[in-house]
C-alpha cells in the first residue's frame, strides 16, 4: 500500500494458502451465524502478512460492533469475482479496484484510508542517468517494467493515464513491457540497467533509499512534479488512497455502524499502528479514478 507494497512476496508462494483460506471462507458463507460478516482485504503482501497487518482491525470492529467480523485476504484478481458473489458485505481495496467494483456493482463508499503521509498517492515514471532519457518523447522504443498491469493505479494505471494524455501509449510506444509482482524489483532492475524505464507507486524509491539499497541520485524522474507539500517524488497527479466499501445487500444499519467505528479509530491506537495507517475519513471522490478507467477503456468501462 506504500513502501509496504514494495515488500510483496512471490504470489505463487502463497497460492496454496490463499486457496485454503478462500475455501474456508466459502464454506463458512454457506452457514453463517446470524450476526457474523466478512471483510475482505486486498492481499498485496502475501496472505500471512495481510492477516498480521489487518487482523487487529477486524478484532477492533468485532468489539465495536458487537458482531463477529472475519478477515478474508483476496488477491487483486479475485476482488470483482467476490464482490459479485453476495457473500462479502465489506471490502478494503486499492482505489482502481474500488472504482471497478463501484461502477459494476453500485457499492457504497464507506471510508477512505489515511496513511502516515496522508490520504493520497501517485505514480512515478523513472529511469537512470545512464539511459539519457529525460522526457516522455525519449522513452519511445525503450524497455519498461512495472507492477502488475491490473495493479492499484500507482503501480501502472496512473502512469498509463498520464502518458495517454500526452499521446504516448504504453503498449504501443515502448519497445517492450514487463509486469512483475514486487515493486522493489522494478526499482532495482532499472537501477541495474536491466530495463530502461520503470513505473512504481510513490514511496517505493524512498523506502529503498531509507534501507540503503539505492540512492535518490540513481534515478531520473520523468515529468517530476514540484510539490514541497508531498513527501515523495511523483510524476502523476495525486489520487485517493484505499477505500472501505459496502457491497449491495449489506444491511444499512450495519453499514452506518461500520462507518462510525472506522471514523473513530484513533490514529495512535494499537489497531492503527498494526495496520500501518492513521485511521479513516469520509470517502474521497471516486470520479477521478472512474475517469482513468473510462479513458483507458478498462472493463467495466471499456464500452462507454
C-alpha positions in Angstrom: 0.0 0.0 0.0 3.0 2.3 0.1 6.6 1.2 0.6 4.6 -1.6 2.1 3.6 -2.8 -1.4 7.3 -3.0 -2.2 7.5 -6.0 0.0 5.1 -8.1 -2.0 6.3 -11.7 -1.9 6.1 -14.0 -4.9 2.3 -14.7 -5.2 2.9 -18.3 -6.2 4.4 -18.9 -2.8 1.0 -18.2 -1.2 -1.3 -19.7 -3.8 -2.0 -22.8 -1.7 -2.6 -20.8 1.4 -4.9 -18.4 -0.4 -6.9 -21.3 -1.8 -7.3 -22.8 1.6 -8.4 -19.5 3.1 -10.9 -19.0 0.3 -12.3 -22.5 0.7 -12.7 -22.0 4.5 -14.5 -18.7 3.8 -16.8 -20.2 1.2 -17.7 -23.0 3.5 -18.4 -20.5 6.3 -20.6 -18.4 4.0 -22.9 -21.4 3.4 -23.9 -21.5 7.1 -23.2 -18.0 8.6 -24.0 -17.0 12.1 -26.9 -14.6 12.1 -24.8 -11.6 13.1 -21.4 -12.6 11.6 -20.0 -11.0 8.5 -16.8 -10.9 6.4 -14.5 -8.0 5.5 -12.1 -8.8 2.6 -8.8 -7.0 2.3 -6.8 -6.9 -0.9 -3.7 -9.1 -0.5 -0.6 -7.4 -1.9 2.0 -8.7 0.5 1.0 -12.4 0.8 -1.7 -13.8 2.9 0.3 -14.2 6.1 1.5 -10.6 6.1 -2.0 -9.4 5.2 -3.5 -11.3 8.2 -0.8 -10.0 10.5 -1.5 -6.4 9.3 -5.3 -6.4 9.3 -6.5 -8.9 11.8 -6.3 -6.4 14.7 -8.7 -4.1 12.7 -11.3 -7.0 12.4 -10.8 -7.6 16.1 -11.4 -3.9 16.8 -14.6 -3.9 14.6 -15.8 -7.1 16.4 -15.5 -5.2 19.7 -17.1 -2.0 18.4 -20.0 -3.6 16.6 -20.7 -6.5 18.9 -20.7 -8.8 15.9 -18.1 -11.3 14.8 -16.1 -9.8 11.9 -14.0 -12.2 9.9 -11.0 -11.3 7.7 -10.6 -12.6 4.1 -7.4 -11.8 2.2 -8.0 -11.6 -1.5 -5.5 -11.3 -4.3 -6.3 -8.4 -6.7 -7.8 -10.5 -9.4 -10.4 -12.1 -7.1 -11.9 -8.9 -5.8 -14.5 -8.4 -8.5 -15.4 -12.0 -8.6 -16.1 -12.0 -4.8 -17.9 -8.6 -5.0 -20.5 -10.2 -7.2 -20.9 -13.3 -5.1 -23.1 -11.6 -2.5 -21.3 -13.2 0.5 -18.8 -10.4 1.5 -20.5 -7.3 2.6 -17.4 -5.1 3.1 -14.2 -4.8 1.1 -11.0 -2.9 1.6 -9.3 -2.4 -1.9 -6.9 -0.3 -3.8 -8.6 2.7 -5.5 -8.7 1.3 -9.0 -10.3 -2.0 -7.9 -12.7 0.0 -5.7 -13.7 2.1 -8.8 -14.2 -1.1 -10.9 -16.4 -2.6 -8.2 -18.2 0.6 -7.5 -19.2 1.0 -11.2 -20.1 -2.6 -11.8 -21.9 -3.4 -8.5 -23.0 0.0 -7.3 -21.2 -0.3 -4.0 -21.4 2.2 -1.2 -18.2 4.0 -0.4 -17.8 3.9 3.4 -14.4 5.4 4.2 -11.0 6.3 2.8 -7.8 5.2 4.4 -5.4 7.8 5.9 -1.8 6.7 5.6 1.1 8.2 7.6 1.8 10.6 4.8 -1.9 11.5 4.0 -4.9 10.3 2.1 -3.5 10.4 -1.5 -0.8 8.8 -3.6 0.5 8.9 -7.1 2.5 7.2 -9.8 6.2 7.5 -10.6 7.9 7.1 -14.0 11.6 6.9 -13.7 14.9 5.9 -15.4 18.6 6.3 -14.6 21.0 9.0 -15.8 22.8 6.4 -17.9 19.9 6.0 -20.3 19.9 9.6 -21.3 16.1 9.6 -21.1 14.8 13.0 -19.9 11.4 13.4 -21.4 8.4 11.3 -22.4 9.4 11.6 -26.1 12.8 10.0 -25.2 11.0 6.8 -24.0 9.9 5.7 -27.5 11.2 2.2 -28.2 12.7 1.7 -24.8 12.1 -1.2 -22.4 9.7 -0.7 -19.5 9.0 -2.6 -16.3 6.0 -2.0 -14.0 3.8 -3.6 -11.3 1.0 -5.9 -12.5 -0.9 -4.2 -15.3 -4.1 -4.7 -13.2 -2.5 -3.1 -10.1 -3.5 -0.2 -8.0 -3.2 2.9 -10.0 0.2 4.0 -8.7 1.8 0.8 -9.9 0.7 1.2 -13.5 -2.7 2.8 -14.3 -1.9 6.4 -13.1 1.2 6.5 -15.2 -0.5 5.0 -18.2 -3.3 7.6 -18.0 -0.7 10.4 -17.5 1.2 9.3 -20.7 -2.0 8.7 -22.7 -2.9 12.3 -22.2 0.4 13.2 -23.9 -0.3 10.9 -26.8 2.1 8.2 -25.6 0.6 4.7 -25.4 2.3 2.3 -23.1 1.7 -0.9 -25.2 2.4 0.8 -28.5 5.3 3.1 -27.9 7.6 1.3 -25.5 9.8 -1.3 -27.3 8.9 -3.9 -24.7 6.9 -4.0 -21.4 7.2 -6.4 -18.5 5.0 -6.8 -15.4 6.2 -8.1 -12.1 4.7 -8.6 -8.6 7.2 -6.8 -6.5 7.8 -3.1 -6.8 11.2 -3.3 -5.1 12.2 -5.4 -8.1 11.1 -2.8 -10.5 13.2 -0.1 -9.0 16.3 -2.3 -8.6 16.0 -3.7 -12.1 16.0 -0.2 -13.6 18.9 0.8 -11.3 20.9 -2.2 -12.6 20.2 -1.3 -16.2 18.1 -4.3 -17.0 15.2 -2.1 -18.1 15.3 1.5 -19.3 12.2 2.8 -17.6 10.3 1.8 -14.5 6.8 2.5 -13.0 6.0 2.3 -9.3 3.8 3.9 -6.8 5.0 6.8 -4.7 7.1 5.9 -1.6 8.9 2.9 -3.1 12.0 4.6 -4.2 12.3 6.5 -0.9 11.8 3.2 1.0 14.7 1.6 -0.8 16.9 4.7 -0.2 16.0 4.5 3.5 17.0 0.9 3.6 20.4 1.7 1.9 19.5 -0.3 -1.2 19.6 2.7 -3.5 20.3 6.5 -3.7 18.0 9.2 -4.9 20.6 10.3 -7.5 20.5 6.8 -9.0 17.3 7.9 -10.7 15.8 10.5 -13.0 12.0 11.0 -12.5 10.2 11.7 -15.8 7.7 14.6 -15.6 8.7 15.2 -12.0 6.1 17.3 -10.1 7.4 20.1 -7.9 5.4 19.6 -4.7 7.1 20.5 -1.5 3.9 19.5 0.4 4.1 15.9 -0.6 6.9 13.7 0.8 7.6 11.5 -2.2 8.8 12.1 -5.8 6.0 11.7 -8.3 5.1 12.0 -12.0 1.3 12.0 -11.9 -1.4 13.9 -10.2 -2.5 12.7 -6.7 -5.3 10.2 -6.3 -7.2 8.8 -3.3 -5.7 6.1 -1.2 -7.5 2.8 -0.5 -11.2 2.6 0.3 -13.6 0.6 2.5 -16.7 -0.1 0.5 -20.0 -1.9 1.3 -21.5 -4.2 -1.3 -25.1 -4.1 -2.4 -27.3 -6.0 0.1 -25.2 -5.0 3.1 -27.5 -4.1 6.0 -27.9 -0.3 6.0 -27.8 -0.1 9.8 -24.6 -2.2 9.9 -23.0 0.0 7.2 -23.7 3.1 9.3 -22.3 1.4 12.4 -19.2 0.2 10.5 -18.6 3.7 9.2 -18.9 5.2 12.6 -16.5 2.6 14.1 -13.9 3.3 11.3 -14.1 7.1 11.6 -13.5 7.0 15.4 -10.4 4.8 15.2 -7.7 6.7 16.9 -4.5 7.3 14.8 -2.2 6.4 17.7 -4.1 3.2 18.6 -2.5 -0.2 18.5 -5.0 -1.2 15.8 -3.9 1.7 13.6 -0.3 1.0 14.2 -0.7 -2.6 13.3 -2.4 -1.7 10.0 0.3 0.9 9.4 -2.4 3.6 8.9 -3.5 6.8 10.6 -7.2 5.9 10.5 -10.1 6.6 8.2 -12.1 9.6 6.9 -15.1 10.3 4.8 -14.6 8.7 1.4 -12.8 10.8 -1.1 -14.5 11.4 -4.5 -14.2 8.3 -6.7 -14.8 10.2 -10.0 -11.0 10.8 -10.8 -10.5 7.1 -10.7 -13.5 6.3 -12.8 -12.2 8.8 -15.4 -8.9 6.9 -15.5 -10.8 3.6 -16.2 -13.1 5.2 -18.7 -10.3 7.0 -20.7 -8.2 3.8 -20.8 -11.3 1.7 -21.7 -10.7 -0.7 -18.8 -13.6 -3.1 -18.0 -16.3 -2.5 -16.9 -16.0 0.9 -18.6 -14.5 -0.3 -21.9 -17.7 0.1 -23.8 -18.6 3.7 -22.9 
